[in-house]
Amino acid sequence: MLELKNISKSYKDNEVLSNVDLCVDEGEMVVLLGPSGSGKTTMLRLIAGFLDGNKGEILVDGVNINSIEAHKRNIGVVFQDYALFPHMTVDQNVEFGLKMRKIPAKERKERIKEALRCVGLEEYGSRYPHQLSGGQQQRVAIARVVAIRAKVMLLDEPLSNLDAKLRRQVRVEIKELQQELNITTLIVTHDQEEAMTMGDRIAILNDGVIQQVGSPMSLYQNPANVFVAGFLGTPSINFMDMRVESRKVYVAGEDLTDSANDAALRLEDGSYILGVRPEDLRLRPSRPEGSCIAAKLDLVEHLGAESLVYFSLQGKNYCCRTDFDEAFKQGQNVFFEIDFNSSSVFDVVTERRIV
C-alpha cells in the first residue's frame, strides 16, 4: 500500500535521510523507531507532502504521489499535539477535513457519525477539546483520519503527551482501532516499548539510514548490528568483550569454553563483541559446576515478579534480569552463566552481527 524507493533528503550539507527503501503492506502497522535526529519525522513529513525530497519516489497503492499536493494525497496525519481546533466542537473538528475535500453536507454528517462510532465517541460530538481527556483528544484526531477514508494513516509520536498509565491504555486502543479499520499505518516513536507492543514490523533508523526491518521479536533476538541490539530492549543488552583463541572462548577475561556453543567455538581467533540480554545471564548464589563469571552485586532492584541486579567487571557495567528473590543483596558475591544460544556475536570493526 505504501512504498518508499530510494528516498533522500538533505538540508544544505546535512543529509537527513539517505537512500531509504521501505514497503508497508495493506492493513499493516509499521513503526519507525530511532533516536532523536535519526530522520523519523522527516520521513513522515515527506510522505504526508509537507516536505519535498531531494530524490526518490513515494507510492501509495502503486501511484506515485511525489507531485500531488498534501491535501489531495488521501493520507491522514495524527500529530503529537493532536492539532485540534480549540474553538470547534468534536463534530466540527472531524468535519473540517471533509469540508476541505468539498464532501456534500449530507455525506459529511454520515461520515462524522461513522468515524466517532469507530473511536467510541458517539456521545461527544458537541463537546470542545478542552472538555476531553488526552486519550479522547487523540481519538478525535484518529476520527478525522477515519472520516476522510484515508488509505494511509501517519502517527507522529501519538502518545508522548500522555502519562504512563494512559499511554498504555491508548496504545492498546490505537492498535485495536487500526486492526478493526484495516488501515495501513506508519507510526513514529523513539519509545522502543511502544514499538515492540504496537508494530507488526519495526524499521529502525539511525543517522537517516534504515538499519533493520522486521518483526519485533526477530529484531530483538537477531539484531543486525550493535546499534539495533543496543537500542532495542529495556534494560539494554550487555556488550561484553569476547576473545577466541585456539577454540577457547574468553568473556570478560574468564574462560567460558565449557558453556560456549558450537557457533562461538568455530569462530576464527580474534576479538569480538558478545551481546547478552539481561534475561540470558543466569544468576547463581554459589559457583556452579560449569564455567561462569564471578562478580559482586553493585545494586539490586526488586520489581515485584522480577529483580534487576547490576554488577561491574573490568570497569564496565552490566545488568541481569532474574526471578524475584529477596536473598540477593548489594555487595553480595555471586556467579553468572551465559546462555550463548540466545546471545549474539558482533564484529569489533564493522559492528555487524556474525552469530
N, C-alpha and C positions, 0 to 999 in steps of 0.2 A: 504493500500500500504506500509506503514511504521509502524512498531510496535516495541516498546521497552518493554522488560519484565525484571523487577527486576534488572535494571542496577545500578551498584555501581562502584565508582572509588575513590581510596584513594592514597595519596602520604605520605608514612610512616604513621604517626598518624593523618594526616589531611584528613578527609573524605569529598570529593568534591561533590560527588553525592551519594545519599542513597536510594536504592530500588525504582528506578524511573520506573514507568509504563506509557506509552503513546502510543496512536494509532492515526495515521494520515490517513484519507481516501483518496482514489484516487481522484486527482484533487483538493484537499483541501489545503488551506494555513493556517498553524498553526503558531502562533507567540510564541516564548519563551521569556517571559518578566520577568525581575527581576533586582535587583541592581547589581553593580559590585561585583564579587566574589561569586555570587549565583550558579554558575555551568553551565550557559547557553552555553558558548563557549566550555567548556569541553564536554558537551553532543554532540554538533555539531561535534567536532573532533573525538569522538568515532564513530559516525555514518559514518563519511567520511572515517574512517580507519587510521587516523593519530595518534590515541592513542589506546591502548588496555585497556579494562575494567577489573576490578577485578572479577566481576561476572555478570551474566545476559545474555540475548540474544537480538540481533538486527536482525529483519526480514524485508526483502524488497520483497513485492509480495509473501509472505509466505515462502521465502527461508532464512535460517539462514546465515548471511554474516560475522559472527564473524571471521572466519578463512580465509576470502577472502582478498587479497591484495587491497590496496586503489584504484589503477588504474584499477582494474577489477570489482569494485562494481557497475558500471553503476550509479554512483551518481555524480552530478555536484555541484561544490562549487563556490560560488561568495564571494570573500573575501572583507574585509573592505577597503583595499587599491587597489582593482581591480586586482592586481598582473598581469598586462600586461607586456609583454617583450618590453622594450622601443626601441630596435633595430629592431623589427619586425613590418611589416605593420599590419593593421587590419585583412586582409585576412590571413596572416601568423600566427597571434595570434589565430584566430579561428581554423586554420588548425592544430595547434600544438597537441591538444588532439587527433585528428583523426590519425595523424601520429603515435602517441604513441600506438594507438589501431590497427595499421597496416591496416587501411582502404585503399583500392585501390585508386590511384590518381584520376581517373575519378569520382568516387563516392565522394571523398573529395571535389572536385570542386563543385559538385551539392549541397552537404550539406552546404558548406560555403555560397553559393548564397542564399539558402533557409533560413539559420539562420540569415543572415544580412537583408534579406527582412522582416523577422518576427520582428526584432527590429528597422526597419526603417532606416537602414544604408547601403542600397544597393550601394550608390554612394561614400562610404567612404573606400572601400576596400584597396585602395593604400595609404591611409594616415597612419601616425605614431601616437602613443598615445599622444605625446606632441602637436599634431595638433588638438586634440579633446577637447571638454569641459568635465567637470567632469561627467555630466549626460550621455554624449555619451560614455565615457570610461566605465561607469557602464553597459551600454547596450552591449558593446563589450564583457564584462565579461559574461553577460547573453547569448549572442550569442554562446559562447563556450559551454555552457551547452546545448543549443538547438541543436547544431551541433552533439554532441555525443549521442543525443537522450536519455538523462538520464531519468531514471524512477523517480528519486527524485532530487530536487534542494534544496541546503542548502545555505542560505544567512546569512553572519555574519556581522551585523551592516552595511548594504549596503549603508546607507545614511549619515553616520556620518561625511564624509569628504566634504559634500556639504553645501552650505549656505542655509539659511532658505527658501528662495523663490524657489530655485532649488530643495530642499528636497521635498517640497510639490508637485512639478511637477513630479519628478522622481518616487515618491511613487505611484502616480496615474498610471504612465506608467508601472511600475513593476506589479501592480495589474491587469491592463488590459492585459498585456502580459501573465501573469500566467493563467488568465481565458481563454484567447484565445488558449493557448497551452495545457490547461488542465493538467498541470504538478504538481504533488504532491510537496508541498513546505513547508519547515521549515525555519523560519526566526528568527534570534536572534536580540534583541534590548533591550535597557534599557529605551527607549523613549516610554512612555505609549500612547502618541498621535499617533505615528506610529502604535503601536499595535492595538489601537481602530479602526483606519481607514483602515488597511490593512488585518487584520486577520479574517478568517471565525470563528476561535476559538482562544482563548488565553490560554496558560499554564503559570501560574505564579509560579516562583521558588523563594525560599529563603533558604539559607544555604544548598543547594543541595537537597532540598525536594520540590516536586510539591505541592503547597498549594491549587490550584483550577484550573480546566479546564472548559471552557465554552465559549459561545458566548460573544463578547464584552459587550453587554448591560446586559446580565444575570449576569456577574461578577460585573458590575458597580452597578446594582440595588440590587443584592442579594449576597454580598461578604460573603465568608465562615468564615472569621475571621478578626480581627483588621488589620493584615498586608495587606491583599488583599484590604480591604476598604481604607487604608491609602495610598497604593501605586498607586492605580488607580484613576485618576481624577485630573484635574487642574482647579482651585485651589483645594487643598487637602480637604478631608472630615473633618468636625468639630467633634471632640470627646468631648462630654460633660458628666460631672458627673451626674448620674441619681440615684434616690433613690425611692423605693416604700415602702409605709407604710400604711397598712390597706386600700388598694385600693385607695390610694392617690399617685400621681406622682409628684416628685420634680426634676427639672432640673436646675443645676447651682444655687441651693438654692431657686428657685422660684417654687411656687405651680402651676403646669400646668395641674392639673387634668381635668379641663374643656375641654382642647383641646386634651388630650391623647386619643388614640384609645383603643378598647376593648382588643387588644393583650397586650398592656402595662399595662392596669388596672388588667389583670388576672395574672400578674407575682407575684411570691412569694415575700414577704417582703425581702428587702435587697438592696445592692448597685449594679449598673450596669453601663455599658458604652453605651451612646447613640451616634450613628453615624448619623450626619445630613449633607447631601450635601449642598454646598453653595446656590444652587438654591431652596432648600427646607426650607430655612429661609425666612419668609415673612417680609419685612421691612415696618414699618408703621411710618409716621412722628408724629402721635398722638396716644394716647393709645386707642386700640380697645376695643370692649365690652368683648371679651373673655380673657382668661388668656394669658399672654405674659411675655417677658423678657425685662426689661428696661436697656439701655446701652448708653454710649457716644461714638460717632464715633472717632476712632483714625486716620483713613486715608481713603480717597476716591479716587479711580482710575476710571476715566471716559474713557471707551474704545470704544466709538462710539455708537454701538447699545445697549451696556450694561454698567453697572458700578459695580465695586467690592468695597465693603465697609468693613472695618476692625474695630473690636472692641475687647475689653478685658473684662473678668469677672473673678474675684477671681484669678487673676494672670495668666490666660490662654488667648491666642489669638484666635480669630475666624474670619471667612470670610463669607460674604453674597453676592451672585450674584443677581442683580436686573436690571430691565429695566433702561436705561439711564435716569437720572434726575439730572439736574444741581442744583436742590434745596438742595440736600444733601451735607453738608459741614463738614469738620473736626471740631470736638468739639461739634457737634450738638447732642442733646438728642433725642433718637429715641426708638422704641419698635420693638421687634421681636416676630413673631409667628412661631411655629414649625409645619411642616407637618409630623405628626407621621406616617401616612400611607406610606410615602416614605422613612422613616428613618429605621435604623437597631439598634437592641439592642444586646450587646455582654456581655458575662460573664466576670467578672473582673479578674477571676483567669485563666481560660483556654483561654480567648480572642476569644472563638468560638461564632459564631452568634446564638442567641436564637430566635429572632423575626426579 
